[in-house]
Amino acid sequence: MQTLPEIVQNDAAENVLPGISGKEVVWFFALFLATLFTTLLTGALQEGGDPFHSPGDYLMGIPFSFTLMSILLVHEMGHYLTSKRYGIKTSLPYFIPGLPFPLGIGTFGAFIKVRGPILWKGALMDIGAAGPIAGFVLAVIAVVIGIDRGAIVPDHEMRGTLQLGEPLIFSWLATLLGKGAREGYHLAIGPIGFAGWIGLFVTSLNLLPIGQLDGGHIVYALLGRKHRRVSIGMVILLIVMGVTGWGGWLIWAGIAMFFGIRHPPAIDEDMRLDARHRWIGWVSIILFVLTFTPTPFKI
């Protein structure tokens, strides 16, 4: 007699994903190139370049752009390849170009569209966790490079500029590399480090245990019907943090409520995950704690 996971995996092995349409490939490359342009522009402007009048200055944006685009691509490919392993129809990654510096970071991130139901909680766990874990690894590498090359400057030199909050993993790495926070000083981490920091921030946003975000998938796989309570609690917490601290959390709370805090049921909703998948879930929760910062930005 086969277990549900064996049935799902055998079914996936017997089905070949349908070919990707030419239209989808065109959209993938069009959005990728558009986001590459806006992140290059952002990186160049951050470095003091003037790419509008000196096109060669776009090259100044390469360290930031290529690092950030790589982190986003690795994150989404983690989801894509894991979905493919389970035979679940999934779109190619779609990048979202955004406003350039100083209004934005050149992108609103990327996403894939799952076109079929994820019926087994083990598959849900693997797909939800694969992206954040893969992106986290690359983001940490970028942050380490940024910290190692970074300069410690007096706070007064940073007045009027955007300052970044420090999630636990960033603070630990800075201390490990001998560049921990000192009273009256600030660590400037450069474009690669900044892209890595954004990668950590994106990881924490995706791991918010709400609705059908990656974190929502993970918590649903772990807790089943109790997911809804966690989801509601997280939205309330975001509202509280938005009122008492960084106002951007109010926007994220609104987005979460707009897209919904519920999660579609799985066939094995009441079945307990095996030990491997429980470990993946708890590792993902630890990554959320390590990458989350209550006040991401301040001036």
Backbone torsions as a table, in degrees:
resi	resn	phi	psi	omega
1	MET	NA	133.1	-178.4
2	GLN	-90.0	146.4	172.4
3	THR	-82.8	165.3	178.9
4	LEU	-57.7	-45.4	178.3
5	PRO	-57.1	-39.3	-179.6
6	GLU	-66.6	-39.4	178.5
7	ILE	-63.3	-45.3	-179.4
8	VAL	-62.6	-45.0	-177.4
9	GLN	-68.5	-39.3	178.2
10	ASN	-65.1	-40.3	177.9
11	ASP	-62.7	-39.8	178.9
12	ALA	-64.4	-39.0	-177.8
13	ALA	-67.6	-25.6	-176.8
14	GLU	-89.5	-7.1	-177.9
15	ASN	-117.0	132.1	178.3
16	VAL	-97.8	133.6	178.7
17	LEU	-60.1	138.5	178.3
18	PRO	-63.6	152.3	-179.8
19	GLY	-62.2	148.3	179.4
20	ILE	-79.6	131.5	-176.4
21	SER	-70.5	155.1	177.6
22	GLY	-61.4	-35.2	178.7
23	LYS	-62.0	-40.7	179.7
24	GLU	-66.0	-39.6	178.4
25	VAL	-63.8	-41.2	178.5
26	VAL	-61.4	-45.1	178.9
27	TRP	-62.8	-40.2	179.3
28	PHE	-58.7	-52.2	-177.3
29	PHE	-69.0	-36.7	-179.7
30	ALA	-63.5	-47.3	-179.5
31	LEU	-70.5	-36.8	177.9
32	PHE	-61.6	-48.6	-178.2
33	LEU	-67.0	-37.1	177.9
34	ALA	-63.9	-42.2	179.6
35	THR	-71.6	-34.6	174.8
36	LEU	-60.7	-41.7	179.3
37	PHE	-64.4	-47.7	-176.5
38	THR	-68.3	-31.7	177.4
39	THR	-76.9	-33.4	173.6
40	LEU	-63.1	-43.3	178.2
41	LEU	-61.2	-44.4	178.8
42	THR	-61.0	-47.6	-179.8
43	GLY	-61.6	-39.9	179.5
44	ALA	-66.4	-43.4	179.8
45	LEU	-66.1	-37.7	177.6
46	GLN	-62.4	-32.9	-178.9
47	GLU	-87.0	5.8	177.5
48	GLY	86.6	11.9	179.1
49	GLY	-78.4	169.0	178.6
50	ASP	-131.1	70.1	-174.1
51	PRO	-64.9	-20.0	179.2
52	PHE	-67.4	-34.3	-179.5
53	HIS	-104.4	-23.1	179.3
54	SER	-128.4	88.5	-176.0
55	PRO	-53.0	-27.7	179.2
56	GLY	-62.6	-21.7	-179.9
57	ASP	-68.4	-15.6	175.6
58	TYR	-57.8	-29.0	179.8
59	LEU	-62.5	-25.7	178.4
60	MET	-65.7	-20.5	-178.4
61	GLY	-88.3	-2.2	-176.1
62	ILE	-61.1	-47.5	-177.5
63	PRO	-56.8	-45.5	179.6
64	PHE	-68.2	-50.7	-173.9
65	SER	-63.1	-51.1	-175.4
66	PHE	-65.3	-35.5	179.0
67	THR	-67.1	-49.0	-178.4
68	LEU	-65.2	-43.8	179.6
69	MET	-62.7	-36.2	178.5
70	SER	-65.9	-42.4	179.3
71	ILE	-62.5	-46.3	-179.8
72	LEU	-64.0	-41.1	-178.7
73	LEU	-66.3	-44.0	179.4
74	VAL	-62.3	-40.8	177.6
75	HIS	-58.3	-52.0	-175.9
76	GLU	-70.1	-33.8	178.0
77	MET	-69.5	-27.4	173.1
78	GLY	-59.5	-45.8	176.2
79	HIS	-64.0	-47.0	-173.3
80	TYR	-62.0	-50.2	-176.3
81	LEU	-68.1	-35.3	177.6
82	THR	-69.0	-39.8	175.7
83	SER	-61.5	-41.7	179.9
84	LYS	-62.9	-37.5	180.0
85	ARG	-61.7	-32.2	179.7
86	TYR	-92.5	4.1	178.3
87	GLY	72.7	25.4	-178.3
88	ILE	-96.2	128.3	-179.3
89	LYS	-64.4	125.6	-175.6
90	THR	-143.1	142.8	178.0
91	SER	-76.2	166.5	168.3
92	LEU	-67.3	160.0	177.0
93	PRO	-63.7	137.7	175.6
94	TYR	-112.4	119.9	177.2
95	PHE	-88.6	149.0	-178.5
96	ILE	-117.9	107.9	177.2
97	PRO	-65.2	149.6	-178.0
98	GLY	-134.1	-175.2	-179.0
99	LEU	-71.3	141.6	179.5
100	PRO	-79.5	168.8	174.5
101	PHE	-56.2	139.9	6.2
102	PRO	-93.3	5.8	-177.7
103	LEU	-83.3	-19.3	-177.5
104	GLY	-165.1	-166.1	-179.2
105	ILE	-112.6	11.8	176.0
106	GLY	90.8	-6.1	179.7
107	THR	-158.4	151.5	172.3
108	PHE	-104.3	18.5	177.0
109	GLY	98.7	-156.7	-178.7
110	ALA	-150.2	163.8	179.5
111	PHE	-155.3	160.8	169.1
112	ILE	-120.6	156.4	-179.7
113	LYS	-111.0	115.6	177.1
114	VAL	-81.4	122.3	-172.7
115	ARG	-103.1	7.6	178.3
116	GLY	-140.5	158.4	-179.2
117	PRO	-69.8	146.3	173.2
118	ILE	-103.5	102.7	-167.1
119	LEU	-91.9	-17.9	-176.9
120	TRP	-112.2	130.5	-176.1
121	LYS	-63.9	-29.1	176.5
122	GLY	-64.3	-42.5	176.6
123	ALA	-65.0	-40.3	178.7
124	LEU	-59.4	-42.5	178.7
125	MET	-63.5	-48.4	-178.0
126	ASP	-61.4	-45.2	-178.3
127	ILE	-68.1	-43.5	-179.0
128	GLY	-65.9	-36.4	-175.2
129	ALA	-86.4	-24.9	-173.4
130	ALA	-59.4	-43.2	-178.6
131	GLY	-64.4	-56.7	179.9
132	PRO	-58.1	-39.9	-179.1
133	ILE	-65.9	-45.7	180.0
134	ALA	-63.6	-46.3	179.8
135	GLY	-65.5	-36.0	179.5
136	PHE	-61.0	-44.0	-178.6
137	VAL	-59.2	-46.9	-178.8
138	LEU	-69.1	-37.3	179.0
139	ALA	-64.0	-40.4	178.8
140	VAL	-63.1	-41.1	178.0
141	ILE	-59.9	-44.5	179.7
142	ALA	-64.1	-41.2	179.4
143	VAL	-64.5	-41.4	178.3
144	VAL	-60.6	-43.7	177.7
145	ILE	-62.1	-43.8	-178.9
146	GLY	-64.0	-43.2	179.7
147	ILE	-66.6	-43.4	-178.7
148	ASP	-61.5	-38.1	-179.9
149	ARG	-90.1	-6.7	-174.0
150	GLY	-70.8	162.7	179.8
151	ALA	-119.0	139.6	176.5
152	ILE	-91.7	118.7	-175.3
153	VAL	-124.2	154.3	178.2
154	PRO	-62.7	147.1	-178.5
155	ASP	-57.2	-34.7	-175.8
156	HIS	-64.7	-23.4	177.8
157	GLU	-76.0	-14.1	-178.4
158	MET	-101.2	-0.2	-178.5
159	ARG	-62.2	134.7	179.7
160	GLY	84.4	-1.7	178.6
161	THR	-107.1	162.0	179.5
162	LEU	-72.6	124.9	178.0
163	GLN	-112.1	143.8	-173.5
164	LEU	-101.3	141.4	172.5
165	GLY	-69.9	163.0	-177.3
166	GLU	-116.8	103.1	172.4
167	PRO	-65.1	164.3	-175.9
168	LEU	-55.1	-43.8	-176.5
169	ILE	-63.9	-34.2	178.9
170	PHE	-68.7	-46.5	-179.7
171	SER	-61.6	-42.0	-179.8
172	TRP	-64.5	-42.9	-180.0
173	LEU	-66.0	-40.2	178.9
174	ALA	-62.6	-42.9	177.9
175	THR	-64.5	-43.6	-179.7
176	LEU	-61.1	-35.0	-178.9
177	LEU	-91.5	9.3	176.3
178	GLY	75.6	23.3	-179.9
179	LYS	-130.4	40.0	177.6
180	GLY	-67.7	164.9	-177.2
181	ALA	-62.2	134.8	175.1
182	ARG	-125.7	145.1	-177.2
183	GLU	-56.4	125.8	176.8
184	GLY	85.6	5.3	-178.6
185	TYR	-131.2	161.0	-178.2
186	HIS	-137.6	144.8	179.0
187	LEU	-95.6	116.4	175.8
188	ALA	-93.0	121.9	-168.6
189	ILE	-105.8	-1.5	176.0
190	GLY	74.8	176.7	-172.4
191	PRO	-66.8	-39.0	-179.9
192	ILE	-68.1	-44.0	177.6
193	GLY	-63.2	-38.7	179.2
194	PHE	-64.2	-42.5	177.4
195	ALA	-62.6	-39.2	176.9
196	GLY	-64.7	-39.9	177.7
197	TRP	-61.5	-43.1	177.5
198	ILE	-61.2	-38.2	177.2
199	GLY	-60.1	-39.9	176.5
200	LEU	-65.4	-41.8	179.8
201	PHE	-64.0	-43.4	177.9
202	VAL	-61.9	-39.2	178.0
203	THR	-60.1	-45.3	-179.3
204	SER	-65.9	-38.6	178.8
205	LEU	-64.3	-43.0	-179.9
206	ASN	-67.1	-27.7	-178.1
207	LEU	-90.0	3.6	172.9
208	LEU	-57.0	127.9	-174.9
209	PRO	-79.4	63.9	-175.1
210	ILE	-129.6	135.9	170.9
211	GLY	48.2	-125.1	-178.4
212	GLN	-110.1	23.0	167.0
213	LEU	-64.9	166.8	178.9
214	ASP	-53.6	-43.7	178.8
215	GLY	-64.6	-33.0	176.5
216	GLY	-65.8	-42.3	176.1
217	HIS	-58.8	-44.9	-175.8
218	ILE	-65.5	-46.5	-179.2
219	VAL	-67.1	-37.3	176.9
220	TYR	-63.0	-42.6	179.4
221	ALA	-62.5	-34.4	-179.6
222	LEU	-79.0	-41.7	-168.2
223	LEU	-114.9	-8.6	179.6
224	GLY	63.0	-127.6	-175.3
225	ARG	-62.2	-23.7	179.8
226	LYS	-68.1	-12.3	178.8
227	HIS	-52.0	-39.4	-175.8
228	ARG	-61.5	-40.0	178.4
229	ARG	-63.4	-43.6	179.1
230	VAL	-63.2	-41.9	-179.0
231	SER	-62.0	-46.6	178.9
232	ILE	-63.9	-43.2	179.4
233	GLY	-60.8	-38.6	-180.0
234	MET	-68.4	-39.4	177.8
235	VAL	-62.9	-42.8	177.5
236	ILE	-61.1	-41.9	179.0
237	LEU	-63.2	-40.1	177.9
238	LEU	-62.4	-40.6	179.1
239	ILE	-63.6	-44.1	179.1
240	VAL	-61.5	-46.4	179.5
241	MET	-64.9	-34.0	179.1
242	GLY	-68.4	-35.3	179.9
243	VAL	-76.4	-38.7	-174.5
244	THR	-94.7	-13.8	-176.0
245	GLY	-141.1	-120.9	-177.8
246	TRP	-71.4	118.5	-175.5
247	GLY	-65.5	-17.9	-179.5
248	GLY	-61.2	-24.0	179.2
249	TRP	-66.4	-25.7	176.4
250	LEU	-65.0	-37.2	178.1
251	ILE	-65.1	-44.0	-179.3
252	TRP	-66.9	-35.2	176.1
253	ALA	-64.1	-41.5	177.9
254	GLY	-63.8	-42.2	178.2
255	ILE	-62.1	-43.1	-179.5
256	ALA	-61.3	-43.6	-179.7
257	MET	-69.4	-32.6	179.0
258	PHE	-65.5	-44.6	-178.0
259	PHE	-83.8	-13.0	174.9
260	GLY	103.9	145.2	-177.8
261	ILE	-106.9	-2.1	178.7
262	ARG	-85.1	165.2	176.7
263	HIS	-128.9	134.2	178.4
264	PRO	-59.5	142.0	-178.0
265	PRO	-71.5	150.6	172.9
266	ALA	-101.4	158.7	179.8
267	ILE	-59.9	-39.8	-177.0
268	ASP	-99.2	41.2	-173.8
269	GLU	-54.2	-35.6	-175.7
270	ASP	-97.7	2.6	178.9
271	MET	-84.2	144.6	-180.0
272	ARG	-82.0	137.1	177.5
273	LEU	-67.0	154.0	174.6
274	ASP	-74.6	170.6	-173.2
275	ALA	-60.9	-40.2	-178.0
276	ARG	-61.5	-45.1	-178.2
277	HIS	-71.1	-32.3	175.2
278	ARG	-64.5	-40.4	177.7
279	TRP	-62.2	-42.7	178.0
280	ILE	-59.6	-41.5	179.4
281	GLY	-62.4	-46.4	-179.0
282	TRP	-69.4	-34.5	174.7
283	VAL	-62.1	-40.4	179.1
284	SER	-64.3	-39.7	178.1
285	ILE	-64.9	-39.4	177.1
286	ILE	-62.7	-40.6	178.4
287	LEU	-62.5	-37.4	177.3
288	PHE	-62.1	-45.5	179.1
289	VAL	-62.3	-39.9	-177.3
290	LEU	-71.1	-28.7	-174.1
291	THR	-102.4	-13.0	-175.8
292	PHE	-80.1	138.7	174.1
293	THR	-135.3	125.8	-176.5
294	PRO	-61.4	-32.7	179.6
295	THR	-123.7	88.0	-175.5
296	PRO	-67.1	-36.3	-175.0
297	PHE	-131.9	144.1	171.9
298	LYS	-156.4	158.0	180.0
299	ILE	-117.3	NA	NA
